[in-house]
Amino acid sequence: MVKFTFEEPAAWATSVFVCVYACINTILLVCSIILLIKRRQHRIIKYRNIVTLIPYLVYFYYLSIVQTVSIIMGKPKFCTIISVSMSFMYYFISHFLLTTPTIVFQSEINNVKLTGNISTMTNIASKFIKLPVRLIVTFIIGSVHLCLFMLLTHYFTFPQDNVSSVSSAGADECNRIAIMTSSIVSCVFAVILTWFTYKLLFIKDPFFMRLELITTVVATTPVTLIMGITYMSAPYLFEPWFDYRWVFALMSLFMTVINGLFPVLLTYDSYFNWLTALTTKNSMLTTDEMLVVDVKTNKLTDKLNLTVIEAIFENEALKAGFKQFASAQWSVENVLFYESVDNYRTGYDLILDAVTDADNIYNTFIKPGCVSEINIDDNVKNNITHIINKGSNAITSTMFDEAQSHIMILMRDDTLVKWQKTKEFKLLIESVVSKSANSSGSKTNLTIDVNYGNSSGSSLPRLLYMENVV
């Protein structure tokens, strides 16, 4: 019968292979952590929350190193080290478990930004995605897992080899309780998260969090079934050469690549655009189509040389299309804020209570923790907060201008760039200008220039109108 135990120290060839693996894993982990910290302000990284992501990656790396060292040295004392280490697993792995409800809740909040209907679910969602709440939930899950491990270690017995208890079984029962406990908790959470998993199928996910989650689940579920159920209960069914420590060691490398390197790669436009085109069935424009779109039409506005953002907000159809795309990108709050500030500044002299209107903008988009909070510099946010706190005498028509400029640049460099690369954008432009041409009977050649300026990079992208009236 194959025992649930460690073999003798590995042969030199195996030891060399393990050392090479450990070096590769170390390099990948260090690179992942450095890049995650460096690009932590990127929206894709923010949604994944590096405060819990990095400990999650480090934990699996630590566990894999302990496993690989035990393969090389083969000492029974590693049984205790690994068992104790695994008993703290859910203090770290909860980052992964909470990803599914986080995506669902974030989608719910995104829908609320557009509709303004704050429900009970929205209130729960807005609290759940906050770091303090996530840490509390993580602590509770980890503590339940640890207590279950201690309870089973104290009371569970195996009849194998006439051994009456796990505590006296030594190496013959190495890590069985730890693996069994982890499997039980995993199965419980699989049931609890069933509803969230179902909801996940119908959610627009612009940051590929769902893809990352599904890939991880597909890779780890067989491990849970094989390691947590079959091998834990009947190790004699496996060949003598099978060593379960390799499974955990290799799983760490997989976690580093999928949960560490993958999000970092998404922050680079070339990789993000490639993956977007791949997963949206070629709905992106080709490079030639993307740079210039020529159609016959009238002017969309009476103004020349508008920035693209300004021109979009001058036309209701373009604004509606841009708002819809921003909603799908989970960034509609930027569009709504930009629009609100425009309305506030334009009608400032006509507003009966400018203080109330300014307060509404602040509470909706700027106040820390609000549902539609925009991403602006802390200094800009603090300046606006200071003005709001000073009261009516400090309120001005330009108090949100700097924040609006920040948001305009953010929309221009992120949301607009992505929108202009879609065929939906081209079709909308053609539809808008076609209606304009039909209504006036004249023709104008409209060029959408998405190049970001001259060699100095100082000019903004613009809508250029080249009239050719017939």
Secondary structure as GFF3:
##gff-version 3
##sequence-region A 1 470
A	DSSP	alpha_helix	12	38	.	.	.	ID=ss1
A	DSSP	alpha_helix	43	48	.	.	.	ID=ss2
A	DSSP	alpha_helix	50	73	.	.	.	ID=ss3
A	DSSP	alpha_helix	77	87	.	.	.	ID=ss4
A	DSSP	three_ten_helix	89	91	.	.	.	ID=ss5
A	DSSP	alpha_helix	94	97	.	.	.	ID=ss6
A	DSSP	alpha_helix	99	115	.	.	.	ID=ss7
A	DSSP	alpha_helix	120	128	.	.	.	ID=ss8
A	DSSP	alpha_helix	131	155	.	.	.	ID=ss9
A	DSSP	three_ten_helix	160	162	.	.	.	ID=ss10
A	DSSP	three_ten_helix	170	172	.	.	.	ID=ss11
A	DSSP	alpha_helix	176	192	.	.	.	ID=ss12
A	DSSP	alpha_helix	194	200	.	.	.	ID=ss13
A	DSSP	alpha_helix	209	223	.	.	.	ID=ss14
A	DSSP	pi_helix	224	231	.	.	.	ID=ss15
A	DSSP	alpha_helix	232	233	.	.	.	ID=ss16
A	DSSP	three_ten_helix	235	237	.	.	.	ID=ss17
A	DSSP	alpha_helix	245	255	.	.	.	ID=ss18
A	DSSP	pi_helix	256	261	.	.	.	ID=ss19
A	DSSP	alpha_helix	262	266	.	.	.	ID=ss20
A	DSSP	alpha_helix	269	279	.	.	.	ID=ss21
A	DSSP	alpha_helix	287	291	.	.	.	ID=ss22
A	DSSP	beta_strand	294	297	.	.	.	ID=ss23
A	DSSP	beta_strand	306	307	.	.	.	ID=ss24
A	DSSP	alpha_helix	308	314	.	.	.	ID=ss25
A	DSSP	alpha_helix	316	328	.	.	.	ID=ss26
A	DSSP	alpha_helix	332	346	.	.	.	ID=ss27
A	DSSP	three_ten_helix	348	350	.	.	.	ID=ss28
A	DSSP	alpha_helix	354	361	.	.	.	ID=ss29
A	DSSP	pi_helix	362	366	.	.	.	ID=ss30
A	DSSP	alpha_helix	378	390	.	.	.	ID=ss31
A	DSSP	three_ten_helix	392	394	.	.	.	ID=ss32
A	DSSP	alpha_helix	401	410	.	.	.	ID=ss33
A	DSSP	pi_helix	411	415	.	.	.	ID=ss34
A	DSSP	alpha_helix	416	420	.	.	.	ID=ss35
A	DSSP	alpha_helix	423	440	.	.	.	ID=ss36
A	DSSP	beta_strand	444	449	.	.	.	ID=ss37
A	DSSP	beta_strand	462	467	.	.	.	ID=ss38
###
